[in-house]
């Protein structure tokens, strides 16, 4: 194993680019580190571009597929800046001073969505005006998501009571959706599958992650965590409805196989899935992880700036590290 670098990765975002139909998808990830942010190739870890920032650190970063635009929130959390990755220039900023305790960020082609402690807020990218907001229960973990498709306008937000979530349209906030009571305690993660048909829901007070069908909401099943684990800090689905993983507070990733799950049919009894493989860093440090557009490949970016490419071997139910690179970031 390579020695860890001294750079600290503070936030990370993953995106895909496909110039023309049927061309191979180019996967990239953007990391916000102590002195700026950098765009890197997801397979080699090579730095494509690097921008030094005047910030004293970054809290959140978000990118979108097929775009050079990046949204970033510094540690002060009093504004969100929109950058052009290719031109390495700041396009504009949006003030967040009216928001209390920013806890999440998600960039869309038409807007930027900022999650605060008790609200989800939508800002127009074209005139930087606030389009609207929805009140939620206390949300210190920034639980919120929307499918990556540009046509998606339905997002998952917390309800106004602890342990609840609901769907919400940021285009037509008057649309009504039922509120679902998922857990008795606080929900900390909401995550859509890439096609937007499945929603993963986690609470740090539960040893299960629940899976729901959307937009007609019903419970499909749940993921069973080891007895030593409680909840997830991140949930991710692959592009092929074949796998998903959760990252737990113990900084361990658990992979689940979804081959036996029929997402379109409401089951008489929701199924319970057990994990197939697990992964943690040699130093048990914090990391970010994403499924790539290639089957069975997962990108892992450690907080210390080391990039790993993992391949899951179904025959052995184990992860194989096929590449390990120390990212060449400025100290």
N, C-alpha and C positions, 0 to 999 in steps of 0.2 A: 504494500500500500504506500501511496505517496504521502509525504508530509503535507499537512494542511498549511494553506497560505494564511497571511495575517489580515486579509481583507475581511470585513464583516458585511455579509449580505443582509440587508434590512427588510427587503420586500422583493417579490418576484411576480412576473406575469408571463403567460405563455400564449403564443399566437401562431396561426398557420397562414401561409400565402400560397395561392395558386394563380399564376398569371393567366393561363388559358385552360379551358376544359380539357381533361384527360392528361394534362401535364402533371408531373410528380409534385406533390405538395411539399413546400419548404417549411420546415418547422423552426421556429426561433423562440428564444425566451429573453426577457428583459429583466435585468437585476438592478435594483437600486442599492448601492453600497455607500460606504462612509463619505466618499467625496463626489459622487455623481451617479450616473446610470449608464449601463452598457447593454447593447443588443448582441446576442451571441447565437451561433448555429447550434441547434439542439442535439446534433449527432456528434460533432467534433468538439464542441465547446469553444471554438474559435471566436474571437471578438470581431463582430462586423463593424460596429461603431461604438465610440465611447465619448460621453459628454461630461465635463466637469461642471458641478453646480455650486452656487454660492450658499447652499443650505448647510445646516449643521446636522444633517441626517434626514432620512425619509421614513415616513410612516406607512404610506400606501403607494402602489404603482399599478396601473392598469393599461393594457393594450387591447386591440381588437384585430380580428383576422383580416387579411388583405388590406392593411392600412399602415401608414407611416406615423400615425398619430399616437401619442402617449399622454396619459394623465398621471400626475404625480402630486402627492400631498406631503409637504415637509413635516418635520416633527412638531413645528409650532401649531399645525392644523388650523391655521386661520385663512388659508386659501388653497385652491386647487389650480395648478398650472397645466396648460395644454402645450405640449412640445411637438415639433416635427422631428422625427428620428433621423431622417436622411439629411435634412438641412441643418440639423443640430441647433435649432433656434426656438425660442419661446414665442408661441403664437399669441397667447393671451392668458389672463388669470381670472378666476372667479372667487369673489370674497365668500368666506365661510364663517365670518365673525358672528353671524346671528345664530349659528348652530352650536348646540351644547355637546361637547365630547364626541368628535368625529370618530367612528369605529369601523368604517368600511368605504370602499370606492369601487365603482364599476363603470367603464367607458363603453358608450354605444356610438353608432355612426351619427346619430342625431342629437345625442344628449350625453351628459355625464351624471351619474347617480351617486349621491353621497349619503352614506348611512350615518346617522347620529344616534345618540344614546336612546332617544325615544321617538325617532322619526326616520323616514326615508324620503330624500329630497331630490328632485329632478331639475337639472339646469339645462337650458337650450344651448347647444354649441354655437349656434349662428348669431345670437344676440346676447348670450350669456345671462339671460333673464331666467328667473325661477319659474318653471312650468307648473309646479305643484309639489305637494308633500302628503304623506300618509302617516298618521300617528300609530305608534307601536308600543308594545310592552318594553320594559327596560332591555336594551340590546348592547351590552358591553363588548360582545364578541363580533358584532357586525354581521349577524346572520341575515343573509339576503342573497338572492340569485335570480338570474334571467338566462334562458337558453342562448347560446352564442349566435344562432341564426339571426341575420339582420332583419328578418320579417317578424321576429318575436317581439311582442309588446306586453306579454303577460309575465309578471315576475312573482316570486314567492317572498312574502314578507311575514314578519311576526304579527300575531293578533294583538289585541290590546290587553289580554290576560296572559299570565304566565303559562308556558307550555303549549300555546296555541300558535297556529300559522294559518295563512290564507293566501289565495291568489289575488293579484291586483294588476289592473291595466293602467300603465302610466300615460297612455294615449287617451283612454276614456275612463277616468276614475269613477264614473257613475255606474259602471258595470258592477254587478253584485256577485260575489262568490261566497260559498259557505266557509265558515271558520272551523278548523279541525283541531281538536284537542289531541295532541300527539303524546305529550308527557305531562307528568304532574309538576315537574320542575322546569327551569329555564331552558329553552332551546338555544343552542350555541352555533349550529351549522345548518344551513339550507343549501342543497346543491342539486341542480338539474343535470340529467344526462344530456349529451350533445343534441339529441333529437327533441328534447323537451318533453318527453313522454313519461319520464320517471323522475321523482324527487326524493333525494335522500335527506333524512332529518335526524339530527343528533342532539342529545342532551348529556352534559357531563355527569348527570346524576343517574344515568342508565347504562347498563351493560349491553344494550341493543341499539342498533341504528335501524330506523324504520324506513321502508321503501313504499312510496305512494305512486299510484297511476294518476296522471293529470292529462287534460284539464278536468275530466270526470274523476273526482278524487275518491279513490278507495285504496285500502292498504293491500299491497301485493305480498309483502313478506318483511323479514327483518334479518339483519346480520348479527350473529352471535359473536361477541368479543370474548377473549380469554378472561378467566375469573379475576385476574390481576388488573384488568383495564376497566376504565369508566369513560364512555363516550369517545368522541373524536374531535380533533382540532381541524381536520380537513377531510373531505370526501371527494373522490374523483371517479368518473366513468370513462371507459374507452369509447372510441368512435363506432365500434362494431357490436355493441351490446353484449360483449363476451366477458368482460371483466370490470371490476371496480375495486378501488382500494380505499382504506381509511387510514389516517395517521392519528395516533392517539397521543395523549399528553405525555406518555413515557418516551415519545420520539421514536415510535416503532410503526412501520407500515405493514398492514395486513391486506393481502390480496384475496378477493373472492371471485369464484367462477360463476357466471350467470347463465351458462348454457341450458340449465334446467328450468329457467324462469320464463313463463309466458307473460309478457308485460301487457298484452292486450286483453286478457281474460281475467275477470274478477274471480279469485279463488274462493272455494268454500271455506277453506282454512288457510290463512297466510302462511307461507313456508318460512322456515328458518335455515339460513345458510351458515356453514362453518368455513373459516378461512382455509385457503389452500397453501399459502406461503407467507413468510414474514421477512422483514428487512429492517435493520437499523445500522447507523454509521458505526465504524470501529470505535470512535470516541463517544458514541451515544449522544452526539450533539444534535442541534436543531437542523432541519432541512426542509426544502420545498420539493414537491414531486408532481410530475404531470405525465399522463399517457401521451406518447407521440402519435403521429398519424400512421405509423407502422405497427402492425399487430405484434403484441407481446413485448414491445419496447417501452420502457419507462425512463424518463429523465429525472435525475435527482441532483439538486443543487444544494450543497451544504452551506450553512451560515458562514463558514470560514473560506468560501470561495473555491471549493473543489466540486467539479462536475463529474457525475457518474452516469453511464448508460447501462441500465439493467435489462436483461432478457429473461423472461419467465419461461422455463422449460416445463411444459405440461406433463411430460413423461416422468420427470423426477420430482415435480412439485417444488422446484427450487429456483431461486434467482441466480443468474450468472452475470457477473460484472464484466461487460465486454469492452468498456472503456472507462478510464479514469484520468482526468486532466485538471491540473491547477490552473484556474482562470487567470489570464494575464491582465489584471486590473491595477490601476495606479494605487500606490500605498497612501 
